[in-house]
């Protein structure tokens, strides 16, 4: 049974929200389309984050990344959009997304974007 791509990113409760730790995910089969030529762009998407209350669910992440397969996107735009969507889904303490795009026209492109949660104010409870 073939699975459909999806823009829904599922999460689950962090089993250790009291602890800072990193989760690293390598997604070596990312594809999107060049918005100028319509040709496929291949990349490895690397995700590194420190969760807060929620963690990313891997199968939904895979289906989310598949959703770019037939979508035109500049490397810079797609890497930033992935970060924005993942941050919105799991609200991490810190996250970095790196798009390492294969050579196209003799140029290798790497785009790295980061998010840091705003500092918590003393005396405020977490929601």
Secondary structure as a PSIPRED ss2 file (coil, helix, strand):
# PSIPRED VFORMAT (PSIPRED V4.0)

   1 X C   1.000  0.000  0.000
   2 X C   1.000  0.000  0.000
   3 X C   1.000  0.000  0.000
   4 X C   1.000  0.000  0.000
   5 X C   1.000  0.000  0.000
   6 X C   1.000  0.000  0.000
   7 X C   1.000  0.000  0.000
   8 X C   1.000  0.000  0.000
   9 X C   1.000  0.000  0.000
  10 X C   1.000  0.000  0.000
  11 X E   0.000  0.000  1.000
  12 X E   0.000  0.000  1.000
  13 X E   0.000  0.000  1.000
  14 X C   1.000  0.000  0.000
  15 X C   1.000  0.000  0.000
  16 X C   1.000  0.000  0.000
  17 X C   1.000  0.000  0.000
  18 X C   1.000  0.000  0.000
  19 X C   1.000  0.000  0.000
  20 X C   1.000  0.000  0.000
  21 X C   1.000  0.000  0.000
  22 X E   0.000  0.000  1.000
  23 X E   0.000  0.000  1.000
  24 X E   0.000  0.000  1.000
  25 X E   0.000  0.000  1.000
  26 X E   0.000  0.000  1.000
  27 X E   0.000  0.000  1.000
  28 X E   0.000  0.000  1.000
  29 X E   0.000  0.000  1.000
  30 X E   0.000  0.000  1.000
  31 X E   0.000  0.000  1.000
  32 X E   0.000  0.000  1.000
  33 X E   0.000  0.000  1.000
  34 X C   1.000  0.000  0.000
  35 X C   1.000  0.000  0.000
  36 X C   1.000  0.000  0.000
  37 X C   1.000  0.000  0.000
  38 X C   1.000  0.000  0.000
  39 X C   1.000  0.000  0.000
  40 X E   0.000  0.000  1.000
  41 X E   0.000  0.000  1.000
  42 X E   0.000  0.000  1.000
  43 X E   0.000  0.000  1.000
  44 X E   0.000  0.000  1.000
  45 X E   0.000  0.000  1.000
  46 X E   0.000  0.000  1.000
  47 X E   0.000  0.000  1.000
  48 X E   0.000  0.000  1.000
  49 X E   0.000  0.000  1.000
  50 X E   0.000  0.000  1.000
  51 X C   1.000  0.000  0.000
  52 X C   1.000  0.000  0.000
  53 X C   1.000  0.000  0.000
  54 X E   0.000  0.000  1.000
  55 X E   0.000  0.000  1.000
  56 X E   0.000  0.000  1.000
  57 X C   1.000  0.000  0.000
  58 X H   0.000  1.000  0.000
  59 X H   0.000  1.000  0.000
  60 X H   0.000  1.000  0.000
  61 X H   0.000  1.000  0.000
  62 X H   0.000  1.000  0.000
  63 X H   0.000  1.000  0.000
  64 X H   0.000  1.000  0.000
  65 X H   0.000  1.000  0.000
  66 X H   0.000  1.000  0.000
  67 X C   1.000  0.000  0.000
  68 X C   1.000  0.000  0.000
  69 X C   1.000  0.000  0.000
  70 X C   1.000  0.000  0.000
  71 X C   1.000  0.000  0.000
  72 X E   0.000  0.000  1.000
  73 X C   1.000  0.000  0.000
  74 X C   1.000  0.000  0.000
  75 X H   0.000  1.000  0.000
  76 X H   0.000  1.000  0.000
  77 X H   0.000  1.000  0.000
  78 X H   0.000  1.000  0.000
  79 X H   0.000  1.000  0.000
  80 X H   0.000  1.000  0.000
  81 X H   0.000  1.000  0.000
  82 X H   0.000  1.000  0.000
  83 X H   0.000  1.000  0.000
  84 X H   0.000  1.000  0.000
  85 X H   0.000  1.000  0.000
  86 X H   0.000  1.000  0.000
  87 X H   0.000  1.000  0.000
  88 X H   0.000  1.000  0.000
  89 X H   0.000  1.000  0.000
  90 X H   0.000  1.000  0.000
  91 X C   1.000  0.000  0.000
  92 X C   1.000  0.000  0.000
  93 X C   1.000  0.000  0.000
  94 X E   0.000  0.000  1.000
  95 X E   0.000  0.000  1.000
  96 X E   0.000  0.000  1.000
  97 X E   0.000  0.000  1.000
  98 X E   0.000  0.000  1.000
  99 X E   0.000  0.000  1.000
 100 X E   0.000  0.000  1.000
 101 X E   0.000  0.000  1.000
 102 X E   0.000  0.000  1.000
 103 X E   0.000  0.000  1.000
 104 X E   0.000  0.000  1.000
 105 X C   1.000  0.000  0.000
 106 X C   1.000  0.000  0.000
 107 X E   0.000  0.000  1.000
 108 X E   0.000  0.000  1.000
 109 X E   0.000  0.000  1.000
 110 X E   0.000  0.000  1.000
 111 X E   0.000  0.000  1.000
 112 X E   0.000  0.000  1.000
 113 X E   0.000  0.000  1.000
 114 X E   0.000  0.000  1.000
 115 X E   0.000  0.000  1.000
 116 X E   0.000  0.000  1.000
 117 X C   1.000  0.000  0.000
 118 X C   1.000  0.000  0.000
 119 X C   1.000  0.000  0.000
 120 X C   1.000  0.000  0.000
 121 X C   1.000  0.000  0.000
 122 X C   1.000  0.000  0.000
 123 X C   1.000  0.000  0.000
 124 X C   1.000  0.000  0.000
 125 X C   1.000  0.000  0.000
 126 X C   1.000  0.000  0.000
 127 X C   1.000  0.000  0.000
